[in-house]
Amino acid sequence: MPIVSESEYKGNPMIVLKNSEEDKFPFQFGLKKAKLILESIEEIKKFVEKHEQ
């Protein structure tokens, strides 16, 4: 299960996703990209299903 936290970059809120506490390269993004991900969630799910095999 991913580890989810929040941080800040230049005064802007960021969400940070890690595979583990030792993850050196977390996936992090701000509000604008979070909204884009939410608007595209069905396409992202299809992409994962297509390439997961």
N, C-alpha and C positions, 0 to 999 in steps of 0.2 A: 504494500500500500504506500502510495507516495506521501511525502511529508510536504505539507502546504503551509506557507507563512506569508507574511506581508513585510515589505520593506519600503524604502523611499529612495528616489533618485532625483536629484536636483529639485526637491520639493514636490515631486509627483509620486503618487502611490504606485507600488508595484506588487504583483503577486509572484511568489517564488515557489516552484515545484521541484522537489528533489526526490531521487530514487532512494536515498539513504542520508543519514547525517554526514557521512564521509564524501558525499557527492561533490566533486570539485567543479562541475560545470552544470549548475542548476538551470532550469528553463524558467526564465522570468520575463514578464511583460507588463505593460501598463494598461490603463483603462481603455484606451482607443483600440488596442489589439485584442483585449478581452472581449469587447463588444463585437469585433469582427469574427472572433472565434465562435461566439454564441450564435451569431447570424449564420454561420457556416457549419454548425455542428453536425447536421445530417450528412453533408458531403464529407466531412472528416471521418465520420463513422463508416461510410461506404468505402473510403480510401483504406482505412485500417482493415476492414473485412476483406477487401480485394487483395491486399498485399501481405496479410498475416500468414497465409499458407506457405 
